Amino acid sequence: MSPSFTAHNIRLDDGTQTLPERGWTLDQGPHVSVVRWMSQMLFPHGPGGQRIIDLGCLEGGYATEFARLGFDSTGLEVRKSNFENCLYIKDRVALDNLHFVNDDAWNIGHYGVFDIIFCVGLYYHIDRVTDFMHMLARHTRRAILLDTHFAPEDDASPSVATYNLSPLVTHEGLPGRWFHEHELEADNPALDALKWASWENKTSFWPTKPALLTLLRQAGFDMVFESFNQFGPDLVGPMGADGYYTTHTRAVFLGFKTP
Ligand SMILES: C[S@@+](CC[C@H](N)C(=O)[O-])C[C@H]1O[C@@H](n2cnc3c(N)ncnc32)[C@H](O)[C@@H]1O
C-alpha cells in the first residue's frame, strides 16, 4: 500500500504521481530551477559526481529531482514515517545516484562533505543556529541554498503574531526570536507524527535577517545572495505590505564559498 504524502508531488517512473491533487510536480518548482542554475554556474561540465544533500528531506522529492539532474544526491530525514515515504520513492525510480538516510541533520558529518547543501524548511526548526550553520559550512565545498524564516526586528510585524514569536532577544550572540515547536520529549512516539516539525528541540531560534546574513558569511559563505525565484514573475504582490514575504518573513538565501 502506498504511504500518504503531505507535500511532495513526485513523478514516478511509471508516470504516476504521489500527490496529484497538488496540480504540479516538484520538478517544476522554483527550488529545482535554482539548483539547476547553481549547477550550471558551479559545474560547467555537469553535476555528475558532485554531491548534494537535502537536509530534512521530508518525502524525498527534492533529493529525487537532484538525482534526476545528475547529482550524487542524498536525502536526510529524521522521522521514520517520512523516511518510509523516501524509500517508497527510491523503489519506484531507477536512480543509482539517489540515496536516503534516516538520521538527525546534526549528524551530517557521518556522511562526508558535499558540494551543495540544500536546506529548505529546516533551519527555522533549529535552536543552536550558530553551531548548526558552522557545521553546515564545514561540510560544504561550494554552496548552500537556505530557505528559512527569519525574525522581524519590529514587534508590530505580522509574522510575530502569526508564529507567536517571542520578544526580540539575543541568543548565541545573535538578535532574534524564539518559535515554540511542541512539548514532546525526544522518546515520545507522538513526535514522529508531527511530520513537519523540529525534532529534539522544543523551541527554535529565528535570527533577524542581518544576523543570519552575517552568520552565513562568518561561517565561510563569503558571497551571499537572496533569491526571489519562489515568487514567480510578480514580486509586487508577495513583497507588498500584505504579501507573503512581509507577513511570513521567509526568504531564500544562496551562500557561496569562493575558491
Ligand atoms: C517543514 S518540513 C520541510 C520539508 C522539506 N525540506 C520541504 O521543504 O518540503 C521540515 C522537515 O525537516 C525534518 N526535520 C526536522 N528536524 C530535523 C532534524 N533535526 N534532522 C533531520 N530532519 C529534521 C522534518 O521531519 C521535516 O521533514
The ligand as an SDF file (V2000), in Angstrom:
LIG
                    3D

 27 29  0  0  0  0  0  0  0  0999 V2000
    8.9020   21.9870    7.2170 C   0  0  0  0  0  0  0  0  0  0  0  0
    9.4450   20.3950    6.7530 S   0  0  0  0  0  0  0  0  0  0  0  0
   10.3320   20.7750    5.2520 C   0  0  0  0  0  0  0  0  0  0  0  0
   10.4540   19.5740    4.3720 C   0  0  0  0  0  0  0  0  0  0  0  0
   11.2070   19.7160    3.0640 C   0  0  0  0  0  0  0  0  0  0  0  0
   12.5700   20.1590    3.2430 N   0  0  0  0  0  0  0  0  0  0  0  0
   10.4740   20.6340    2.1300 C   0  0  0  0  0  0  0  0  0  0  0  0
   10.8570   21.8000    2.0240 O   0  0  0  0  0  0  0  0  0  0  0  0
    9.4990   20.2180    1.5180 O   0  0  0  0  0  0  0  0  0  0  0  0
   10.7820   20.0770    7.9200 C   0  0  0  0  0  0  0  0  0  0  0  0
   11.4220   18.6930    7.7090 C   0  0  0  0  0  0  0  0  0  0  0  0
   12.6250   18.6070    8.4660 O   0  0  0  0  0  0  0  0  0  0  0  0
   12.6230   17.4000    9.2280 C   0  0  0  0  0  0  0  0  0  0  0  0
   13.4420   17.6340   10.4090 N   0  0  0  0  0  0  0  0  0  0  0  0
   13.1760   18.4290   11.4790 C   0  0  0  0  0  0  0  0  0  0  0  0
   14.2010   18.4400   12.3280 N   0  0  0  0  0  0  0  0  0  0  0  0
   15.1590   17.6260   11.7840 C   0  0  0  0  0  0  0  0  0  0  0  0
   16.4520   17.2380   12.1890 C   0  0  0  0  0  0  0  0  0  0  0  0
   16.9970   17.6730   13.3300 N   0  0  0  0  0  0  0  0  0  0  0  0
   17.1570   16.4310   11.3820 N   0  0  0  0  0  0  0  0  0  0  0  0
   16.6270   15.9730   10.2110 C   0  0  0  0  0  0  0  0  0  0  0  0
   15.3940   16.2920    9.7810 N   0  0  0  0  0  0  0  0  0  0  0  0
   14.6720   17.1190   10.5550 C   0  0  0  0  0  0  0  0  0  0  0  0
   11.1500   17.1370    9.4940 C   0  0  0  0  0  0  0  0  0  0  0  0
   10.9060   15.8080    9.8550 O   0  0  0  0  0  0  0  0  0  0  0  0
   10.5440   17.5550    8.1510 C   0  0  0  0  0  0  0  0  0  0  0  0
   10.6290   16.5330    7.2120 O   0  0  0  0  0  0  0  0  0  0  0  0
  1  2  1  0
  2  3  1  0
  2 10  1  0
  3  4  1  0
  4  5  1  0
  5  6  1  0
  5  7  1  0
  7  8  2  0
  7  9  1  0
 10 11  1  0
 11 12  1  0
 11 26  1  0
 12 13  1  0
 13 14  1  0
 13 24  1  0
 14 15  1  0
 14 23  1  0
 15 16  2  0
 16 17  1  0
 17 18  1  0
 17 23  2  0
 18 19  1  0
 18 20  2  0
 20 21  1  0
 21 22  2  0
 22 23  1  0
 24 25  1  0
 24 26  1  0
 26 27  1  0
M  CHG  2   2   1   9  -1
M  END
$$$$
